[in-house]
Amino acid sequence: QVQLVESGGGLVQAGGSLRLSCAASGSIFSIVVMGWYRQAPGMQREVVAHIKSDGRTNYADSMKGRFTISRDNAKNTVYLQMNSLKPEDTAVYYCNAMGAMGSLYWGQGTQVTVSS
């Protein structure tokens, strides 16, 4: 089992920045990919970015150039740096981890609200 705890959400004005953190615990040795997803009210959950155990990253097109995913292996933590935030970035942001056998784990989510 893997436990994920997100933090860092909040209210920010358009154009501002936030950094989300996701601390992993438990069977972290099994994790091969970690990522961030988001879900806006009335919308489906969508991928934001992923980072693999070798450090390779990929992003949803709308986040490229504004968001950066990174990881600190010593702290078992993945970060999402979000810059130039827009009101349409308002959503609950979820941390996700996938194990080597395909198991999926989710955090409880953290609210990000961007005011215009």
N, C-alpha and C positions, 0 to 999 in steps of 0.2 A: 504494500500500500504506500501511496505517496500523498502527503498533505501539502496543500498550497495555500498560502496566506498572502493576499494582496494588500497593498497600502499605497497611499500617495494621492488618492483621488481628491476632488474638491471642486470649488467654484473658481473660475478664472475668466477674465475678460478676453474677448476675441483678440488674437494676436499674441496672447500670452503663452506661457509654457508650464508644463507639469512633468514630473517624473514619477512613474509608477514603479513599484517594487513588488516582486513575487518571491517569497521565501519558501523553499521546498524542504521538506523533511520526510523521514521514513526511508523507503527503499529507493533512494535517489540514484543508486548505482545502476538502476534499471532504465533510467530515463535516456531516451535517444534524441528527443526533440522537445523543446518548450516553445510556447508561443503565447500571443495575446489575441484575444477575440473581443468583439464589442457587440452590444445589442442595444439599439435605440428603441424607444417605446413604439410598439406596434410593428416592429421590424424583425426580420430574422437575424440570428446571430451571424456575424461575419468575421472573417479572418482579418487581422491587422498585420501581424508579422510572426515569423518563426525564426528560431535559432537552433541549429543542430549541435550535437555534442562536439563536433569538430570546429564549431564557430561560424560555419556558413549561415548566412541569413537570407531571408527573402521577405518581401513586403507586398501588401496589396497596392495596386497602382495608385490609388488616391492618397496613400500615406507616404509614398516614396519622396524623399527629400525633406519631409517634415518630421517624420518619426524615426527613431533609432532604437533598435533592440540590441541589448548587450547582456553579458552574463559575468558574474564573479563566481568562479568555481569554488574559491576558498570560503565564500559565504553561502554557497548553494542558493544564489539569488539571481533572478533575471530582472532586468530593468526595461522600461519603455520610456524613453525621453520623447516628449511630444512638444514640438515647437510650432509657432504660427497657428495656434489653435483657432478653429472656426466653430461657429454655433452648431454646424452639422456634425461636429465631432462629439457632441453631447450624447452620452450613452453610459451604460454600465460596462466596464471593462473587466474581462475575465482572463485569468491566467490558466494555461492549459499545459499539461505534460503528457507525453506518450511514451510508454514503456516499450522495451524491445519486443515483447509479445503482442503489442498492439493495444495494451490497456490504456484507457484514457482517464485522466484525472483533471478535475476542475477546482478552482478556487471559488470563494463565495461571491466574488465580484466587488468592484469598487466604483462608485459613481463619479463620473466626470461631467461637469456642467460648464458650458462655455456661453457666456452672456454676450449679447451683441452691443 
